[in-house]
Amino acid sequence: MPVLRLRGQLLPLVYLDEQIGQPRRALEADDERTVHIAVLQVADRRFGLVVDRVIDQQEIVVKPLARR
């Protein structure tokens, strides 16, 4: 499994195209060799999600609602 070293921690990399059953996009001659990785955290697990491009970025914090 490929990993990314980020701030001294190893993050496993997950390829979005593989997860949704899409073929990996072939690089064209004029493509940049840039890899876009979104670092995600679910509960206490962090991982890098490899995507083709990033359109916009936002930081989102999800908090549980209080019981009533």
mmCIF file of the N, C-alpha and C atoms, coordinates in Angstrom:
data_MODEL
# 
_entry.id   MODEL 
# 
loop_
_atom_site.group_PDB 
_atom_site.id 
_atom_site.type_symbol 
_atom_site.label_atom_id 
_atom_site.label_alt_id 
_atom_site.label_comp_id 
_atom_site.label_asym_id 
_atom_site.label_entity_id 
_atom_site.label_seq_id 
_atom_site.pdbx_PDB_ins_code 
_atom_site.Cartn_x 
_atom_site.Cartn_y 
_atom_site.Cartn_z 
_atom_site.occupancy 
_atom_site.B_iso_or_equiv 
_atom_site.pdbx_formal_charge 
_atom_site.auth_seq_id 
_atom_site.auth_comp_id 
_atom_site.auth_asym_id 
_atom_site.auth_atom_id 
_atom_site.pdbx_PDB_model_num 
ATOM 1   N N  . MET A 1 1  ? 0.850   -1.169 0.000   1.00 0.00 ? 1  MET A N  1 
ATOM 2   C CA . MET A 1 1  ? 0.000   0.000  0.000   1.00 0.00 ? 1  MET A CA 1 
ATOM 3   C C  . MET A 1 1  ? 0.901   1.240  0.000   1.00 0.00 ? 1  MET A C  1 
ATOM 4   N N  . PRO A 1 2  ? 0.654   2.186  -0.903  1.00 0.00 ? 2  PRO A N  1 
ATOM 5   C CA . PRO A 1 2  ? 1.450   3.413  -0.909  1.00 0.00 ? 2  PRO A CA 1 
ATOM 6   C C  . PRO A 1 2  ? 1.113   4.291  0.296   1.00 0.00 ? 2  PRO A C  1 
ATOM 7   N N  . VAL A 1 3  ? 2.113   5.001  0.763   1.00 0.00 ? 3  VAL A N  1 
ATOM 8   C CA . VAL A 1 3  ? 1.931   5.888  1.918   1.00 0.00 ? 3  VAL A CA 1 
ATOM 9   C C  . VAL A 1 3  ? 2.566   7.243  1.621   1.00 0.00 ? 3  VAL A C  1 
ATOM 10  N N  . LEU A 1 4  ? 2.179   8.230  2.401   1.00 0.00 ? 4  LEU A N  1 
ATOM 11  C CA . LEU A 1 4  ? 2.728   9.578  2.323   1.00 0.00 ? 4  LEU A CA 1 
ATOM 12  C C  . LEU A 1 4  ? 3.260   9.940  3.697   1.00 0.00 ? 4  LEU A C  1 
ATOM 13  N N  . ARG A 1 5  ? 4.487   10.453 3.759   1.00 0.00 ? 5  ARG A N  1 
ATOM 14  C CA . ARG A 1 5  ? 5.020   10.927 5.039   1.00 0.00 ? 5  ARG A CA 1 
ATOM 15  C C  . ARG A 1 5  ? 4.632   12.397 5.158   1.00 0.00 ? 5  ARG A C  1 
ATOM 16  N N  . LEU A 1 6  ? 3.830   12.718 6.173   1.00 0.00 ? 6  LEU A N  1 
ATOM 17  C CA . LEU A 1 6  ? 3.360   14.079 6.390   1.00 0.00 ? 6  LEU A CA 1 
ATOM 18  C C  . LEU A 1 6  ? 3.582   14.442 7.851   1.00 0.00 ? 6  LEU A C  1 
ATOM 19  N N  . ARG A 1 7  ? 4.418   15.426 8.074   1.00 0.00 ? 7  ARG A N  1 
ATOM 20  C CA . ARG A 1 7  ? 4.728   15.890 9.431   1.00 0.00 ? 7  ARG A CA 1 
ATOM 21  C C  . ARG A 1 7  ? 5.142   14.742 10.356  1.00 0.00 ? 7  ARG A C  1 
ATOM 22  N N  . GLY A 1 8  ? 5.966   13.859 9.835   1.00 0.00 ? 8  GLY A N  1 
ATOM 23  C CA . GLY A 1 8  ? 6.504   12.764 10.631  1.00 0.00 ? 8  GLY A CA 1 
ATOM 24  C C  . GLY A 1 8  ? 5.592   11.561 10.778  1.00 0.00 ? 8  GLY A C  1 
ATOM 25  N N  . GLN A 1 9  ? 4.405   11.598 10.174  1.00 0.00 ? 9  GLN A N  1 
ATOM 26  C CA . GLN A 1 9  ? 3.480   10.462 10.247  1.00 0.00 ? 9  GLN A CA 1 
ATOM 27  C C  . GLN A 1 9  ? 3.296   9.855  8.867   1.00 0.00 ? 9  GLN A C  1 
ATOM 28  N N  . LEU A 1 10 ? 3.123   8.554  8.813   1.00 0.00 ? 10 LEU A N  1 
ATOM 29  C CA . LEU A 1 10 ? 2.833   7.882  7.552   1.00 0.00 ? 10 LEU A CA 1 
ATOM 30  C C  . LEU A 1 10 ? 1.328   7.783  7.374   1.00 0.00 ? 10 LEU A C  1 
ATOM 31  N N  . LEU A 1 11 ? 0.841   8.310  6.246   1.00 0.00 ? 11 LEU A N  1 
ATOM 32  C CA . LEU A 1 11 ? -0.588  8.235  5.944   1.00 0.00 ? 11 LEU A CA 1 
ATOM 33  C C  . LEU A 1 11 ? -0.795  7.274  4.787   1.00 0.00 ? 11 LEU A C  1 
ATOM 34  N N  . PRO A 1 12 ? -1.683  6.306  4.929   1.00 0.00 ? 12 PRO A N  1 
ATOM 35  C CA . PRO A 1 12 ? -1.989  5.446  3.783   1.00 0.00 ? 12 PRO A CA 1 
ATOM 36  C C  . PRO A 1 12 ? -2.686  6.269  2.699   1.00 0.00 ? 12 PRO A C  1 
ATOM 37  N N  . LEU A 1 13 ? -2.419  5.940  1.438   1.00 0.00 ? 13 LEU A N  1 
ATOM 38  C CA . LEU A 1 13 ? -3.039  6.627  0.319   1.00 0.00 ? 13 LEU A CA 1 
ATOM 39  C C  . LEU A 1 13 ? -4.132  5.763  -0.293  1.00 0.00 ? 13 LEU A C  1 
ATOM 40  N N  . VAL A 1 14 ? -5.267  6.388  -0.562  1.00 0.00 ? 14 VAL A N  1 
ATOM 41  C CA . VAL A 1 14 ? -6.403  5.725  -1.194  1.00 0.00 ? 14 VAL A CA 1 
ATOM 42  C C  . VAL A 1 14 ? -6.672  6.468  -2.502  1.00 0.00 ? 14 VAL A C  1 
ATOM 43  N N  . TYR A 1 15 ? -6.774  5.738  -3.601  1.00 0.00 ? 15 TYR A N  1 
ATOM 44  C CA . TYR A 1 15 ? -7.026  6.351  -4.908  1.00 0.00 ? 15 TYR A CA 1 
ATOM 45  C C  . TYR A 1 15 ? -8.528  6.387  -5.152  1.00 0.00 ? 15 TYR A C  1 
ATOM 46  N N  . LEU A 1 16 ? -9.081  7.598  -5.304  1.00 0.00 ? 16 LEU A N  1 
ATOM 47  C CA . LEU A 1 16 ? -10.516 7.765  -5.484  1.00 0.00 ? 16 LEU A CA 1 
ATOM 48  C C  . LEU A 1 16 ? -11.016 7.020  -6.707  1.00 0.00 ? 16 LEU A C  1 
ATOM 49  N N  . ASP A 1 17 ? -10.298 7.081  -7.819  1.00 0.00 ? 17 ASP A N  1 
ATOM 50  C CA . ASP A 1 17 ? -10.768 6.415  -9.039  1.00 0.00 ? 17 ASP A CA 1 
ATOM 51  C C  . ASP A 1 17 ? -10.934 4.914  -8.840  1.00 0.00 ? 17 ASP A C  1 
ATOM 52  N N  . GLU A 1 18 ? -10.041 4.287  -8.098  1.00 0.00 ? 18 GLU A N  1 
ATOM 53  C CA . GLU A 1 18 ? -10.166 2.850  -7.817  1.00 0.00 ? 18 GLU A CA 1 
ATOM 54  C C  . GLU A 1 18 ? -11.394 2.568  -6.956  1.00 0.00 ? 18 GLU A C  1 
ATOM 55  N N  . GLN A 1 19 ? -11.644 3.434  -5.973  1.00 0.00 ? 19 GLN A N  1 
ATOM 56  C CA . GLN A 1 19 ? -12.755 3.211  -5.051  1.00 0.00 ? 19 GLN A CA 1 
ATOM 57  C C  . GLN A 1 19 ? -14.113 3.324  -5.726  1.00 0.00 ? 19 GLN A C  1 
ATOM 58  N N  . ILE A 1 20 ? -14.213 4.170  -6.750  1.00 0.00 ? 20 ILE A N  1 
ATOM 59  C CA . ILE A 1 20 ? -15.508 4.330  -7.428  1.00 0.00 ? 20 ILE A CA 1 
ATOM 60  C C  . ILE A 1 20 ? -15.573 3.541  -8.735  1.00 0.00 ? 20 ILE A C  1 
ATOM 61  N N  . GLY A 1 21 ? -14.562 2.697  -8.984  1.00 0.00 ? 21 GLY A N  1 
ATOM 62  C CA . GLY A 1 21 ? -14.600 1.813  -10.141 1.00 0.00 ? 21 GLY A CA 1 
ATOM 63  C C  . GLY A 1 21 ? -14.312 2.489  -11.469 1.00 0.00 ? 21 GLY A C  1 
ATOM 64  N N  . GLN A 1 22 ? -13.575 3.581  -11.457 1.00 0.00 ? 22 GLN A N  1 
ATOM 65  C CA . GLN A 1 22 ? -13.216 4.279  -12.696 1.00 0.00 ? 22 GLN A CA 1 
ATOM 66  C C  . GLN A 1 22 ? -11.784 3.925  -13.079 1.00 0.00 ? 22 GLN A C  1 
ATOM 67  N N  . PRO A 1 23 ? -11.507 3.841  -14.377 1.00 0.00 ? 23 PRO A N  1 
ATOM 68  C CA . PRO A 1 23 ? -10.121 3.592  -14.785 1.00 0.00 ? 23 PRO A CA 1 
ATOM 69  C C  . PRO A 1 23 ? -9.245  4.799  -14.464 1.00 0.00 ? 23 PRO A C  1 
ATOM 70  N N  . ARG A 1 24 ? -8.007  4.532  -14.160 1.00 0.00 ? 24 ARG A N  1 
ATOM 71  C CA . ARG A 1 24 ? -7.079  5.620  -13.858 1.00 0.00 ? 24 ARG A CA 1 
ATOM 72  C C  . ARG A 1 24 ? -6.852  6.440  -15.122 1.00 0.00 ? 24 ARG A C  1 
ATOM 73  N N  . ARG A 1 25 ? -6.913  7.755  -14.984 1.00 0.00 ? 25 ARG A N  1 
ATOM 74  C CA . ARG A 1 25 ? -6.763  8.662  -16.121 1.00 0.00 ? 25 ARG A CA 1 
ATOM 75  C C  . ARG A 1 25 ? -5.321  8.625  -16.611 1.00 0.00 ? 25 ARG A C  1 
ATOM 76  N N  . ALA A 1 26 ? -5.142  8.442  -17.906 1.00 0.00 ? 26 ALA A N  1 
ATOM 77  C CA . ALA A 1 26 ? -3.801  8.432  -18.491 1.00 0.00 ? 26 ALA A CA 1 
ATOM 78  C C  . ALA A 1 26 ? -3.279  9.857  -18.585 1.00 0.00 ? 26 ALA A C  1 
ATOM 79  N N  . LEU A 1 27 ? -1.999  10.035 -18.312 1.00 0.00 ? 27 LEU A N  1 
ATOM 80  C CA . LEU A 1 27 ? -1.392  11.357 -18.424 1.00 0.00 ? 27 LEU A CA 1 
ATOM 81  C C  . LEU A 1 27 ? -1.171  11.699 -19.890 1.00 0.00 ? 27 LEU A C  1 
ATOM 82  N N  . GLU A 1 28 ? -1.502  12.923 -20.256 1.00 0.00 ? 28 GLU A N  1 
ATOM 83  C CA . GLU A 1 28 ? -1.242  13.395 -21.611 1.00 0.00 ? 28 GLU A CA 1 
ATOM 84  C C  . GLU A 1 28 ? 0.092   14.115 -21.627 1.00 0.00 ? 28 GLU A C  1 
ATOM 85  N N  . ALA A 1 29 ? 0.619   14.384 -22.815 1.00 0.00 ? 29 ALA A N  1 
ATOM 86  C CA . ALA A 1 29 ? 1.949   14.975 -22.953 1.00 0.00 ? 29 ALA A CA 1 
ATOM 87  C C  . ALA A 1 29 ? 2.067   16.320 -22.236 1.00 0.00 ? 29 ALA A C  1 
ATOM 88  N N  . ASP A 1 30 ? 0.992   17.115 -22.222 1.00 0.00 ? 30 ASP A N  1 
ATOM 89  C CA . ASP A 1 30 ? 1.076   18.436 -21.602 1.00 0.00 ? 30 ASP A CA 1 
ATOM 90  C C  . ASP A 1 30 ? 0.601   18.457 -20.153 1.00 0.00 ? 30 ASP A C  1 
ATOM 91  N N  . ASP A 1 31 ? 0.262   17.301 -19.584 1.00 0.00 ? 31 ASP A N  1 
ATOM 92  C CA . ASP A 1 31 ? -0.157  17.229 -18.176 1.00 0.00 ? 31 ASP A CA 1 
ATOM 93  C C  . ASP A 1 31 ? 1.020   17.525 -17.260 1.00 0.00 ? 31 ASP A C  1 
ATOM 94  N N  . GLU A 1 32 ? 0.718   18.214 -16.179 1.00 0.00 ? 32 GLU A N  1 
ATOM 95  C CA . GLU A 1 32 ? 1.723   18.389 -15.138 1.00 0.00 ? 32 GLU A CA 1 
ATOM 96  C C  . GLU A 1 32 ? 1.828   17.075 -14.376 1.00 0.00 ? 32 GLU A C  1 
ATOM 97  N N  . ARG A 1 33 ? 2.965   16.830 -13.821 1.00 0.00 ? 33 ARG A N  1 
ATOM 98  C CA . ARG A 1 33 ? 3.167   15.607 -13.032 1.00 0.00 ? 33 ARG A CA 1 
ATOM 99  C C  . ARG A 1 33 ? 2.875   15.884 -11.557 1.00 0.00 ? 33 ARG A C  1 
ATOM 100 N N  . THR A 1 34 ? 1.789   16.591 -11.293 1.00 0.00 ? 34 THR A N  1 
ATOM 101 C CA . THR A 1 34 ? 1.404   16.956 -9.940  1.00 0.00 ? 34 THR A CA 1 
ATOM 102 C C  . THR A 1 34 ? 0.398   15.942 -9.407  1.00 0.00 ? 34 THR A C  1 
ATOM 103 N N  . VAL A 1 35 ? 0.568   15.557 -8.162  1.00 0.00 ? 35 VAL A N  1 
ATOM 104 C CA . VAL A 1 35 ? -0.369  14.649 -7.508  1.00 0.00 ? 35 VAL A CA 1 
ATOM 105 C C  . VAL A 1 35 ? -1.146  15.473 -6.489  1.00 0.00 ? 35 VAL A C  1 
ATOM 106 N N  . HIS A 1 36 ? -2.465  15.366 -6.516  1.00 0.00 ? 36 HIS A N  1 
ATOM 107 C CA . HIS A 1 36 ? -3.314  16.077 -5.567  1.00 0.00 ? 36 HIS A CA 1 
ATOM 108 C C  . HIS A 1 36 ? -3.789  15.080 -4.513  1.00 0.00 ? 36 HIS A C  1 
ATOM 109 N N  . ILE A 1 37 ? -3.511  15.406 -3.263  1.00 0.00 ? 37 ILE A N  1 
ATOM 110 C CA . ILE A 1 37 ? -3.888  14.525 -2.158  1.00 0.00 ? 37 ILE A CA 1 
ATOM 111 C C  . ILE A 1 37 ? -4.674  15.340 -1.142  1.00 0.00 ? 37 ILE A C  1 
ATOM 112 N N  . ALA A 1 38 ? -5.898  14.906 -0.870  1.00 0.00 ? 38 ALA A N  1 
ATOM 113 C CA . ALA A 1 38 ? -6.714  15.513 0.173   1.00 0.00 ? 38 ALA A CA 1 
ATOM 114 C C  . ALA A 1 38 ? -6.513  14.682 1.437   1.00 0.00 ? 38 ALA A C  1 
ATOM 115 N N  . VAL A 1 39 ? -6.085  15.334 2.514   1.00 0.00 ? 39 VAL A N  1 
ATOM 116 C CA . VAL A 1 39 ? -5.873  14.618 3.774   1.00 0.00 ? 39 VAL A CA 1 
ATOM 117 C C  . VAL A 1 39 ? -7.183  14.642 4.541   1.00 0.00 ? 39 VAL A C  1 
ATOM 118 N N  . LEU A 1 40 ? -7.710  13.454 4.833   1.00 0.00 ? 40 LEU A N  1 
ATOM 119 C CA . LEU A 1 40 ? -9.001  13.305 5.494   1.00 0.00 ? 40 LEU A CA 1 
ATOM 120 C C  . LEU A 1 40 ? -8.821  12.597 6.825   1.00 0.00 ? 40 LEU A C  1 
ATOM 121 N N  . GLN A 1 41 ? -9.739  12.869 7.738   1.00 0.00 ? 41 GLN A N  1 
ATOM 122 C CA . GLN A 1 41 ? -9.734  12.177 9.022   1.00 0.00 ? 41 GLN A CA 1 
ATOM 123 C C  . GLN A 1 41 ? -11.145 11.709 9.307   1.00 0.00 ? 41 GLN A C  1 
ATOM 124 N N  . VAL A 1 42 ? -11.270 10.426 9.621   1.00 0.00 ? 42 VAL A N  1 
ATOM 125 C CA . VAL A 1 42 ? -12.542 9.835  10.018  1.00 0.00 ? 42 VAL A CA 1 
ATOM 126 C C  . VAL A 1 42 ? -12.308 9.201  11.380  1.00 0.00 ? 42 VAL A C  1 
ATOM 127 N N  . ALA A 1 43 ? -13.016 9.715  12.381  1.00 0.00 ? 43 ALA A N  1 
ATOM 128 C CA . ALA A 1 43 ? -12.786 9.308  13.782  1.00 0.00 ? 43 ALA A CA 1 
ATOM 129 C C  . ALA A 1 43 ? -11.315 9.569  14.097  1.00 0.00 ? 43 ALA A C  1 
ATOM 130 N N  . ASP A 1 44 ? -10.568 8.536  14.458  1.00 0.00 ? 44 ASP A N  1 
ATOM 131 C CA . ASP A 1 44 ? -9.153  8.735  14.800  1.00 0.00 ? 44 ASP A CA 1 
ATOM 132 C C  . ASP A 1 44 ? -8.217  8.296  13.679  1.00 0.00 ? 44 ASP A C  1 
ATOM 133 N N  . ARG A 1 45 ? -8.746  8.012  12.492  1.00 0.00 ? 45 ARG A N  1 
ATOM 134 C CA . ARG A 1 45 ? -7.927  7.540  11.374  1.00 0.00 ? 45 ARG A CA 1 
ATOM 135 C C  . ARG A 1 45 ? -7.755  8.628  10.323  1.00 0.00 ? 45 ARG A C  1 
ATOM 136 N N  . ARG A 1 46 ? -6.511  8.881  9.914   1.00 0.00 ? 46 ARG A N  1 
ATOM 137 C CA . ARG A 1 46 ? -6.203  9.849  8.861   1.00 0.00 ? 46 ARG A CA 1 
ATOM 138 C C  . ARG A 1 46 ? -5.680  9.100  7.646   1.00 0.00 ? 46 ARG A C  1 
ATOM 139 N N  . PHE A 1 47 ? -5.992  9.608  6.461   1.00 0.00 ? 47 PHE A N  1 
ATOM 140 C CA . PHE A 1 47 ? -5.488  9.009  5.231   1.00 0.00 ? 47 PHE A CA 1 
ATOM 141 C C  . PHE A 1 47 ? -5.464  10.075 4.147   1.00 0.00 ? 47 PHE A C  1 
ATOM 142 N N  . GLY A 1 48 ? -4.732  9.796  3.089   1.00 0.00 ? 48 GLY A N  1 
ATOM 143 C CA . GLY A 1 48 ? -4.668  10.699 1.955   1.00 0.00 ? 48 GLY A CA 1 
ATOM 144 C C  . GLY A 1 48 ? -5.514  10.153 0.820   1.00 0.00 ? 48 GLY A C  1 
ATOM 145 N N  . LEU A 1 49 ? -6.376  10.989 0.277   1.00 0.00 ? 49 LEU A N  1 
ATOM 146 C CA . LEU A 1 49 ? -7.231  10.605 -0.847  1.00 0.00 ? 49 LEU A CA 1 
ATOM 147 C C  . LEU A 1 49 ? -6.633  11.225 -2.105  1.00 0.00 ? 49 LEU A C  1 
ATOM 148 N N  . VAL A 1 50 ? -6.152  10.388 -3.033  1.00 0.00 ? 50 VAL A N  1 
ATOM 149 C CA . VAL A 1 50 ? -5.528  10.856 -4.262  1.00 0.00 ? 50 VAL A CA 1 
ATOM 150 C C  . VAL A 1 50 ? -6.622  11.130 -5.284  1.00 0.00 ? 50 VAL A C  1 
ATOM 151 N N  . VAL A 1 51 ? -6.665  12.377 -5.781  1.00 0.00 ? 51 VAL A N  1 
ATOM 152 C CA . VAL A 1 51 ? -7.697  12.806 -6.725  1.00 0.00 ? 51 VAL A CA 1 
ATOM 153 C C  . VAL A 1 51 ? -7.031  13.399 -7.967  1.00 0.00 ? 51 VAL A C  1 
ATOM 154 N N  . ASP A 1 52 ? -7.787  13.514 -9.068  1.00 0.00 ? 52 ASP A N  1 
ATOM 155 C CA . ASP A 1 52 ? -7.256  14.088 -10.307 1.00 0.00 ? 52 ASP A CA 1 
ATOM 156 C C  . ASP A 1 52 ? -7.016  15.584 -10.189 1.00 0.00 ? 52 ASP A C  1 
ATOM 157 N N  . ARG A 1 53 ? -7.941  16.280 -9.530  1.00 0.00 ? 53 ARG A N  1 
ATOM 158 C CA . ARG A 1 53 ? -7.791  17.722 -9.383  1.00 0.00 ? 53 ARG A CA 1 
ATOM 159 C C  . ARG A 1 53 ? -8.598  18.196 -8.177  1.00 0.00 ? 53 ARG A C  1 
ATOM 160 N N  . VAL A 1 54 ? -8.285  19.408 -7.736  1.00 0.00 ? 54 VAL A N  1 
ATOM 161 C CA . VAL A 1 54 ? -9.000  20.033 -6.632  1.00 0.00 ? 54 VAL A CA 1 
ATOM 162 C C  . VAL A 1 54 ? -9.669  21.276 -7.192  1.00 0.00 ? 54 VAL A C  1 
ATOM 163 N N  . ILE A 1 55 ? -10.983 21.375 -7.061  1.00 0.00 ? 55 ILE A N  1 
ATOM 164 C CA . ILE A 1 55 ? -11.721 22.516 -7.577  1.00 0.00 ? 55 ILE A CA 1 
ATOM 165 C C  . ILE A 1 55 ? -11.768 23.641 -6.555  1.00 0.00 ? 55 ILE A C  1 
ATOM 166 N N  . ASP A 1 56 ? -12.009 23.312 -5.299  1.00 0.00 ? 56 ASP A N  1 
ATOM 167 C CA . ASP A 1 56 ? -12.083 24.297 -4.230  1.00 0.00 ? 56 ASP A CA 1 
ATOM 168 C C  . ASP A 1 56 ? -11.717 23.584 -2.936  1.00 0.00 ? 56 ASP A C  1 
ATOM 169 N N  . GLN A 1 57 ? -11.403 24.317 -1.923  1.00 0.00 ? 57 GLN A N  1 
ATOM 170 C CA . GLN A 1 57 ? -11.093 23.677 -0.648  1.00 0.00 ? 57 GLN A CA 1 
ATOM 171 C C  . GLN A 1 57 ? -11.858 24.346 0.482   1.00 0.00 ? 57 GLN A C  1 
ATOM 172 N N  . GLN A 1 58 ? -12.225 23.519 1.460   1.00 0.00 ? 58 GLN A N  1 
ATOM 173 C CA . GLN A 1 58 ? -12.953 23.967 2.636   1.00 0.00 ? 58 GLN A CA 1 
ATOM 174 C C  . GLN A 1 58 ? -12.576 23.077 3.791   1.00 0.00 ? 58 GLN A C  1 
ATOM 175 N N  . GLU A 1 59 ? -12.496 23.667 4.971   1.00 0.00 ? 59 GLU A N  1 
ATOM 176 C CA . GLU A 1 59 ? -12.257 22.875 6.168   1.00 0.00 ? 59 GLU A CA 1 
ATOM 177 C C  . GLU A 1 59 ? -13.577 22.735 6.888   1.00 0.00 ? 59 GLU A C  1 
ATOM 178 N N  . ILE A 1 60 ? -13.943 21.508 7.193   1.00 0.00 ? 60 ILE A N  1 
ATOM 179 C CA . ILE A 1 60 ? -15.242 21.233 7.798   1.00 0.00 ? 60 ILE A CA 1 
ATOM 180 C C  . ILE A 1 60 ? -15.023 20.483 9.107   1.00 0.00 ? 60 ILE A C  1 
ATOM 181 N N  . VAL A 1 61 ? -15.702 20.925 10.146  1.00 0.00 ? 61 VAL A N  1 
ATOM 182 C CA . VAL A 1 61 ? -15.670 20.240 11.437  1.00 0.00 ? 61 VAL A CA 1 
ATOM 183 C C  . VAL A 1 61 ? -17.084 19.759 11.729  1.00 0.00 ? 61 VAL A C  1 
ATOM 184 N N  . VAL A 1 62 ? -17.223 18.482 11.994  1.00 0.00 ? 62 VAL A N  1 
ATOM 185 C CA . VAL A 1 62 ? -18.534 17.900 12.284  1.00 0.00 ? 62 VAL A CA 1 
ATOM 186 C C  . VAL A 1 62 ? -18.587 17.597 13.773  1.00 0.00 ? 62 VAL A C  1 
ATOM 187 N N  . LYS A 1 63 ? -19.608 18.113 14.440  1.00 0.00 ? 63 LYS A N  1 
ATOM 188 C CA . LYS A 1 63 ? -19.778 17.891 15.883  1.00 0.00 ? 63 LYS A CA 1 
ATOM 189 C C  . LYS A 1 63 ? -21.122 17.238 16.124  1.00 0.00 ? 63 LYS A C  1 
ATOM 190 N N  . PRO A 1 64 ? -21.186 16.332 17.084  1.00 0.00 ? 64 PRO A N  1 
ATOM 191 C CA . PRO A 1 64 ? -22.472 15.698 17.393  1.00 0.00 ? 64 PRO A CA 1 
ATOM 192 C C  . PRO A 1 64 ? -23.433 16.694 18.042  1.00 0.00 ? 64 PRO A C  1 
ATOM 193 N N  . LEU A 1 65 ? -24.728 16.521 17.803  1.00 0.00 ? 65 LEU A N  1 
ATOM 194 C CA . LEU A 1 65 ? -25.747 17.364 18.429  1.00 0.00 ? 65 LEU A CA 1 
ATOM 195 C C  . LEU A 1 65 ? -25.975 16.908 19.871  1.00 0.00 ? 65 LEU A C  1 
ATOM 196 N N  . ALA A 1 66 ? -26.322 17.842 20.732  1.00 0.00 ? 66 ALA A N  1 
ATOM 197 C CA . ALA A 1 66 ? -26.629 17.500 22.111  1.00 0.00 ? 66 ALA A CA 1 
ATOM 198 C C  . ALA A 1 66 ? -27.985 16.769 22.165  1.00 0.00 ? 66 ALA A C  1 
ATOM 199 N N  . ARG A 1 67 ? -28.106 15.836 23.087  1.00 0.00 ? 67 ARG A N  1 
ATOM 200 C CA . ARG A 1 67 ? -29.373 15.100 23.223  1.00 0.00 ? 67 ARG A CA 1 
ATOM 201 C C  . ARG A 1 67 ? -30.400 15.962 23.908  1.00 0.00 ? 67 ARG A C  1 
ATOM 202 N N  . ARG A 1 68 ? -31.630 15.929 23.427  1.00 0.00 ? 68 ARG A N  1 
ATOM 203 C CA . ARG A 1 68 ? -32.712 16.696 24.044  1.00 0.00 ? 68 ARG A CA 1 
ATOM 204 C C  . ARG A 1 68 ? -33.867 15.809 24.326  1.00 0.00 ? 68 ARG A C  1 
# 
